């Protein structure tokens, strides 16, 4: 068993632990690692009840369930007692909902991030990884703007902690294949109508599976020194090519780019690239005021060239049809299972 990941023997708390990422993370931790305890922190009592009754999460000795909101600092202070590692996955993530309910998005995504940082410092947590999004780079919608603020808070948290032994880092990645509200479940549901809505034929997106995202976060936990923003190298695909894989015979109806959407997503901007180094499988953006502990990254990796930009349209890695078919066939969705059976992939 790999003991270099900073997980084995540790007490871990996952905010948003009943969400799709949180559940997959906990499933992987139980199956492949040896934490001392896992605390599931979320505000949805029904999801916690369902998770407690799921055979994958039946280990009462390992798991603890806390009802709580990241907005509630007092409750989180209690939940963080004797916790070693925090993975912060709680957020309001739907772009239209954030646009319509901006104050609520700010309370959860920004004030909640500050609460995580304060509680981690006050309760002696050793390591915190916060999940970000490609929408936080050059944001044009409120969700992306709140996550950019959150990213800045977590990076600054390392200085805010002073001499305390705690490291805050951030992981940023692209669209999760099959996540709630994403385009793949939408296309799977609409394919039998014979018409798929396409926002723009030029649109591209980064793609990553839920398990790939979870394993990347776990790896970053073991490598983080505090203050880094980790970006995995993942493939891109045009949305029209995605539609052709899911429903080759379907007609495409162009509906236009929705408010808050971009044609192409960016994960490392040209300005951030000046402080970013490149490894074989990831980029690591370092704080503008790098510390001696960050020099190890510069020795291990290559600096990004001047003017570099890591975006879904200039990516060197593109997702092909067979690879995407395998991703979709592996989704835990009724529509995906039906689609896979029809294609002979199940």
JOURQUI-V189361 format. One line per field, one symbol per residue. ss: DSSP state (H for helix, E for strand, C for the rest). phi: phi as a letter, one per 20 degrees, with the letter a starting at -180 (. if undefined). psi: psi as a letter, one per 40 degrees, with the letter a starting at -180 (. if undefined). Layout:
ss->???
phi->???
psi->???
This chain:
ss->CCCCCCCCCCEEEEECCCCHHHHHHHHHHHHHCCCCEEEEEECCHHHHHHHHCCHHHCCCCCEEEEECCCCCHHHHHHHCCCCCEEEECCCCCCHHHHHHCHHHHHHHHHHHHHHHHHHHHHCCCCEEEEECCHHHCCCCCHHHHHHHHHHHHHHHHHHHCCCCCCEEEEEECCEECCCCCCHHHHHHHHHHHCEEEECCCCCEEEEECHHHHHHHHHHHHHHCCCCCEEEECCCEEEHHHHHHHHCCCCEEEECCCCCCCCCCCEEECHHHHCCEEECCCEEEECCCCCCHHHHHHHHHCEECCCCCCEECCCCCCECCHHHHHHHHHCCCCHHHHHHHHHHCCC
phi->.feeemdfmdedddfmfefffgffgfgffffcccffbcdedbddffffffffeegfceeffeecddfrdffeffffgffefmeeccdedfaedfgffffecffffffeedffffffffffffdmfebcddedbffeelfccfgfffffgggfffffgffffmefebcdbcdcbefegnfgneffgffffefffncdfdfbfefcbfcbefffffffffffgfdfdooedecfecfdbfffffffffbgefeddfdnffgnedfcecdcefffffdddddfdadceeggdfdgfefffffecdffffnfbecfedfeddfegfffgffffefecgffffffffemde
psi->hheeeedheihhhhifeeiddddddddddddeigidihhhhiehddddddddehdefegdddiihhhiieegdddddddehfhdhhhhehihehddddddgdddddddddddddddddddddefidhhhhhaideehfieidddddddddddddddddddebeigihhiihhiahhheiheidddddddedeeehhhhdhdehiiiiiiddddddddddddeeheheihhhihiiiiiddddddddgdeiihhheihiheiidiihdhidddddfiihideiihhiidgiideeddddddihiiiheihhieeeiehhhidddddddddeighdddddddddefe.
